[in-house]
């Protein structure tokens, strides 16, 4: 399945990458890589994570205090 980030999710991701990069050089890149790995896990095991609310599920990142919220729709995750 394909993972699609909404316009607002992409903006939040970019903001977080910039923030972490300002905190420590290279940390923004590490954050973005962890988000990519989480998105790959979601695409492979979409129902492995708990439900946050309604049809929205959450995948917690391992190193950073963030979670990816997603919904399963037809052939993609939003």
Secondary structure, DSSP 8 states (H G I E B T S, - for coil): -EE---HHHHHHHHHHHHHHHHHSTTHHHHHHHHHHHHHHHHHHSTTSS-EEETTEEEEE-SSSS-EEEE-EETTEE-
